[in-house]
């Protein structure tokens, strides 16, 4: 390909990239994307604007999500004195045995996790950080030490 044709192809791909993106622009002209990126300086390749998304969706609310009153009712049961020390799996099974369904087990865990009420409740031992002993001498002959480096083996030079 002559340099004039190559320059025209590069210009065409460059214009298409700003409109439809690199993949579609290179496919339309018939140029490999690797060749397109190799021919452009790194600053131009990063500076090419991406096409705007056609439609930006608003976050949708799950239609089966619990209402505020339902969430409060589940948390009230989980915080009740009867179930204060029980895991959500135990609460869920007990309520089902009694014929009551408030929420799924995972929803109970999720509600507690949102409030920071899940996790390990056991007492864990905490060990103090080890401090390397430091010997400080205020005057001569107060601190004595020895060399603990390994000794040379027989036949080895020091």
N, C-alpha and C positions, 0 to 999 in steps of 0.2 A: 504494500500500500504506500502511496506517496505521502509526503508530509502534509500536503494541503488536504488530502482526503482524511488522513488521520486526525488532523486538527479539527476538521468539520465534524467528524464523528465524535470526538471528545467534547466539542461544544454542544452537540445535540444531546449527548448523554448527560452533560452537566445541567442543561436546561430541564431535561426530563426528571433528573434526580431531585431537583428542588420542587417539582410538582407531584411526582408519584413515588419517589423513593428510589434507592439504588438498585434494588432487585428488579423492579418492574421496568425502570428506565434502561438498564443494561439488556434486559430480555427483549424490549421493544426494538432496540437498535441492533441487537445481535452481537454484543460485546460481552466477554466474560467479566464478571464483577471483579475478579482478581486483577485483570488487566486495567480496569477502570481505576481501582484503588492504587495500583502500582504507579500509574501515570500521573496521579495527582500528588501534590505535596501533602504532608500530614495535616498542616493547618487548614487547607481547603477542604479536605475530606471530613474533618471534624466540624467545620463551620457550616456545612450544608444544612439548611433547615429541614426538619422533618415535616412531612405533610401533617396537617391538622386532622385529628380524628373527626369522622363524619358526625358522630353523635356522642355527646357526653351524657351518660346515664346518671341519674341521681341514685344514691344508695337506696335500695328497696328494703322495706321492713318485711321480715318473715311473717307471712299471714298466720302461721301457727304459733308464733311467739307468745309467751305468757304475758298477760296484762300486768300492770303495776300491782293491782289488788291480788292477783294470783301469785305473783312473786312474793308479796308480803306474807300471804298465807303459808306458802311453803317455808319461808324463812322463820315464821313464827313457830311452825311445827318443829323445825330443825333446832331452834333455840329453846324449845320448851324444856322444862325440868326433866320430863320423861326421857327425852332423846338427847340431852345435853352431852352425854359421853358416848354416844353411839355414832358409828360411821353412817354415811348416807346409804350405803348398801343395806345395812341393818334396818334403818328407818324405812326404806323403801319396801323391804320384805315384810316387816311388821305391819305396815299400813295395808299392804296387799292382802295379808292374811285376815285383816279386819274388814276388808271389802272397801277400802278407801284408796283412791288413786289421785294424787295431787300433781305429780310430775314424774318424769323418768329419773332413774338413778343418775344418769349423766347430767341432767339439768340440775339436780340437787347439788352435785359436785360443782357445776359451773357457777351456780349462785353463790356458793360458799367461797369459791376461788375469787370471784369478783370482789368480795369483801375482805379477802386476805385471811380467811378462816380455815384454810386447808393446810396440810403439811404435816410434818413429823412433830408430834407433841411430846416425845420423850425428852428427858433431861440428858443432855450430852455432856460428857466430860470435856473440860477445856484445859489444855495443857499450856503452861506458860512458855513463852519463847525461850529457847536456850540462848544463854549469853556466854560468849567466849570469854574466859577469864583473862583479865588484864592485870599484869603485875607492874606496879609503879614504884620506883625507888626515889626516895627523897634525898638520900645521901649514899655514898659508896658502901658496898658490902651489905646492902639490905636485901637484894634479890639475887639469887643464884639460879642458874639454869644449865642445861646441858644440851648438846647437839643430839637430836634424835634421828638424824638422817641415817639411812641404812649404810652399813660398812661395806667397803669394797670386798669382793670375793677374792679368794686366793688366785693369784696370777693376773688380776686386773690392775691396771694402772690407775692411780688417783690423780 
